[in-house]
Amino acid sequence: MARTKTDLLDDAIDVLRTGGTLTIESLAQRAGLTKPGVLHHFPSKEALMEGLIERVGMLWEQELVSVTTAEESDPLARFRAYVTRSLTQDFDGADLALIGDVRLRAQLCQQWTERLDPWFGNEIPATPSQRALLHAARFLADGAWFDQGLGIAAMSSDERSAVKDVALELIDRATT
């Protein structure tokens, strides 16, 4: 069976979701290919990681777009969608792929930021005090995402909902 780049990236996500270390070899094994078969699509680990960040970012963006409408595509609606998604969805290690390779961390974080920057609330007009509230809402969302992706401390669904409400209240305070 022929495997596409997208198939391989989805296999890479599965490797990370099951707690594995992503290497060219582990991906080849997961995909049922030889190492040269993977290298045909991704000539280096760096190319694989760049493709993975692009794929995970695209999946995030697709989900964020699906919960906003054309009328809600302003920066505030996008930011609220990002915060809500980060505080309501389930995450695992695959969602933290951007920090998975220390040597590439800066490059992968930049790629992630460029992809999702329109969702981070930076375009919302705000005073420094209002901006602090927006940052606090984002830090709550990012912290919950990061914590769940690492599997450090589990929150109950009621607690996650309450944290989401606090984050959205911060956004409301910043924009009124």
Secondary structure, 3 states (H helix, E strand, C coil): CCCCHHHHHHHHHHHHHCCCCCCHHHHHHHHCCCHHHHHHHCCCHHHHHHHHHHHHHHHHHHHHHHCCCHHHCCHHHHHHHHHHHHHHCCCCHHHHHHHCCHHHHHHHHHHHHHHHHHHCCCCCCCCHHHHHHHHHHHHHHHHHHHHHHHCCCCCCHHHHHHHHHHHHHHHHHHCC
